[in-house]
């Protein structure tokens, strides 16, 4: 399978090899992937009450296992909360 490459927008990080439909990588050792709701690994624990058709999976670079799943709405909310917390640390 051919790998896609995406340059991160956070500082001077190097390009990270990603699978198709991947959204990016984190220096902490995780990448994200968008899959259909039907492909959810743990539907009983899915963070989504909006009936979204696609979900975001957080995947470990070390184990290549899905560590966390949530919908776009909840992902954006989590990003906002984390951004606010990071800014408060400065």
Secondary structure, DSSP 8 states (H G I E B T S, - for coil): ---EEE--SSTT---EEE-TTEEEEETTTEEEEEEEGGG-S-GGG-B-SS--SEEEEEEETTT--EEEEEEHHHHHHHHHHHHHHHHHH-
